[in-house]
Amino acid sequence: MRKLTHLAALCVVLLLMASPVLAQHNGEGEPETTPATTPAPATTPAPTPVSPLIAFSAAFGAGLIIIGAGYGIGKIGSCAVESMARQPEVAGNIQTAMIISAALIEGATFFALIVCLAK
């Protein structure tokens, strides 16, 4: 029950941290539109200011990805070593499955990092 409580608290914290990512620009500070009869001046639009919390969310997401990948690969390694200790005759098969699983986790981690840090 304690682990379930910790997991629920972590989910709530993550949802609260993700709320700045979902924030939308409210339209304040945008230039006024000119009537269609007068040509608009050829200027480049000013860059939209980015909230520090929104900029921080990519780094926070990358950190969570790395923590999750480290936990997953560690769990695979510990269970594989335990299985090899229990049944040494199938150690080769277990090691092959462990390496394949760790490679799949690492591939998914790299993809998630690219998506998270792409600007």
Phi and psi in degrees as a GROMACS rama.xvg file:
@    title "Ramachandran Plot"
@    xaxis  label "Phi"
@    yaxis  label "Psi"
@TYPE xy
-66.6452  -39.9042  ARG-2
-64.7611  -37.9316  LYS-3
-64.73  -38.5927  LEU-4
-65.9686  -42.3951  THR-5
-64.9597  -39.7918  HIS-6
-64.5629  -41.5846  LEU-7
-64.7827  -40.83  ALA-8
-65.1128  -39.6298  ALA-9
-63.7803  -40.787  LEU-10
-63.0154  -41.0932  CYS-11
-64.3307  -43.46  VAL-12
-63.2624  -42.4897  VAL-13
-65.2515  -38.6886  LEU-14
-65.7577  -38.0034  LEU-15
-69.3526  -35.0928  LEU-16
-72.1827  -27.0057  MET-17
-82.7364  -12.0632  ALA-18
-61.4659  -35.1219  SER-19
-64.2491  -26.5445  PRO-20
-65.8348  -34.8039  VAL-21
-85.4513  -1.23649  LEU-22
-67.8997  143.822  ALA-23
-114.605  154.431  GLN-24
-68.1745  132.662  HIS-25
-86.8581  -2.21385  ASN-26
90.6958  -1.22212  GLY-27
-72.4098  142.476  GLU-28
84.2439  7.60336  GLY-29
-82.6361  146.794  GLU-30
-67.1966  149.913  PRO-31
-72.256  149.193  GLU-32
-82.0032  144.155  THR-33
-93.5006  154.249  THR-34
-61.8387  157.841  PRO-35
-68.4232  -18.9324  ALA-36
-78.3379  -26.6538  THR-37
-100.565  136.323  THR-38
-70.5088  143.52  PRO-39
-77.4857  140.917  ALA-40
-65.444  146.174  PRO-41
-85.5709  84.6198  ALA-42
-125.564  154.325  THR-43
-84.5643  141.329  THR-44
-68.6514  147.515  PRO-45
-71.1438  143.392  ALA-46
-65.497  143.991  PRO-47
-76.0945  129.334  THR-48
-66.686  141.701  PRO-49
-104.294  132.228  VAL-50
-66.1798  141.541  SER-51
-60.3479  -32.8024  PRO-52
-68.7656  -36.1365  LEU-53
-69.101  -38.9297  ILE-54
-66.9546  -33.1928  ALA-55
-73.6417  -24.8486  PHE-56
-63.9619  -31.7394  SER-57
-66.4756  -42.2476  ALA-58
-66.904  -37.9528  ALA-59
-64.9589  -43.2562  PHE-60
-63.5209  -40.453  GLY-61
-63.4732  -39.9394  ALA-62
-62.516  -42.7645  GLY-63
-63.5273  -38.1551  LEU-64
-62.5522  -45.6892  ILE-65
-66.0523  -40.3908  ILE-66
-63.0912  -44.7321  ILE-67
-63.9311  -41.2329  GLY-68
-66.7794  -41.3674  ALA-69
-62.6483  -41.5163  GLY-70
-65.0463  -44.0782  TYR-71
-64.1434  -45.7861  GLY-72
-68.3814  -36.9913  ILE-73
-63.6402  -40.4784  GLY-74
-65.9287  -41.1897  LYS-75
-61.9432  -45.7508  ILE-76
-62.6707  -44.3685  GLY-77
-66.7329  -41.1724  SER-78
-69.0356  -34.3686  CYS-79
-67.8679  -42.9367  ALA-80
-64.571  -39.8773  VAL-81
-63.717  -41.4204  GLU-82
-66.2612  -38.4854  SER-83
-66.0281  -34.1618  MET-84
-69.939  -33.9065  ALA-85
-76.5272  -38.3387  ARG-86
-132.443  83.3604  GLN-87
-64.5409  -21.7482  PRO-88
-69.6658  -21.1298  GLU-89
-110.274  23.1009  VAL-90
-61.2109  -37.0286  ALA-91
-63.8536  -43.6096  GLY-92
-65.922  -39.888  ASN-93
-66.3028  -41.2356  ILE-94
-64.786  -39.7308  GLN-95
-63.5494  -45.3588  THR-96
-64.0968  -36.8558  ALA-97
-64.9255  -43.9719  MET-98
-66.0355  -41.2703  ILE-99
-63.5824  -43.9018  ILE-100
-64.7593  -42.0821  SER-101
-64.9828  -37.3101  ALA-102
-66.3439  -38.3529  ALA-103
-65.5983  -41.2584  LEU-104
-64.0414  -41.6306  ILE-105
-66.044  -38.2722  GLU-106
-64.0345  -43.3273  GLY-107
-65.4625  -34.0487  ALA-108
-65.6139  -44.8907  THR-109
-62.7632  -41.361  PHE-110
-62.5582  -44.1703  PHE-111
-64.6383  -38.0752  ALA-112
-64.7626  -40.5881  LEU-113
-63.968  -43.4  ILE-114
-66.1371  -39.7268  VAL-115
-70.1442  -39.1053  CYS-116
-97.1688  0.0969937  LEU-117
-70.2104  137.85  ALA-118
